[in-house]
Amino acid sequence: MPEYADVAPEIVERLRALCLAFPESHEQQAWAGIRWRIRQRSFAHVLALDSEWPPSYVQAFRPAGPATLLTMRAPIPELEALTSTGHPFYRPQWGENVLGMIINEDTDWDELGELLADSYRIQAPRKLAVLVE
């Protein structure tokens, strides 16, 4: 798999291991960063933010400096519960069930694995979604 300059390689590797474990998932370079997809539907997208770029993400998340952001899908009740706690969770203005999360040294990777599984199940065809616990 290729490496991408904008996201730290150790973050990409950890996300890659989680995301590619799901049935039929694959990785693609996105317009910025990397996304993981099930067929033609993205279930995770990671990218690096700085204070000005990419503008739509900076406006939605207002990082206090460079940051690594992951967006994924979440069930609405969970999305509302997580975003009500604030950092590291955010709710961008696009997509009804899109959850944003800042990835940093405090990231709980076990929790993130569960969130990615939820996102996969939301985006995957039913026959694949039921294969993920």
SULKA-V536924 format. One record per backbone hydrogen bond with DSSP energy under -1.0 kcal/mol. CO is the residue of the C=O (numbers start at 1). NH is the residue of the N-H. If there is no record, write none. Layout:
# SULKA-V536924
CO_NH + CO_NH
This chain:
# SULKA-V536924
8_12 + 9_13 + 10_14 + 11_15 + 12_16 + 13_17 + 14_18 + 15_19 + 16_20 + 19_22 + 22_25 + 26_37 + 28_35 + 33_30 + 34_46 + 35_28 + 36_43 + 36_44 + 37_26 + 38_41 + 41_38 + 44_36 + 45_71 + 46_34 + 47_69 + 49_67 + 53_50 + 54_58 + 55_59 + 56_60 + 57_61 + 58_62 + 67_49 + 68_103 + 69_47 + 70_101 + 71_45 + 72_99 + 75_79 + 76_80 + 77_81 + 78_82 + 79_83 + 80_84 + 82_85 + 86_89 + 88_102 + 90_100 + 97_74 + 99_72 + 100_90 + 101_70 + 104_107 + 107_109 + 108_112 + 109_113 + 110_114 + 111_115 + 112_116 + 113_117 + 114_118 + 115_119 + 116_120 + 117_121 + 118_122 + 119_123 + 120_124 + 125_128 + 125_129 + 126_130 + 128_131 + 129_132
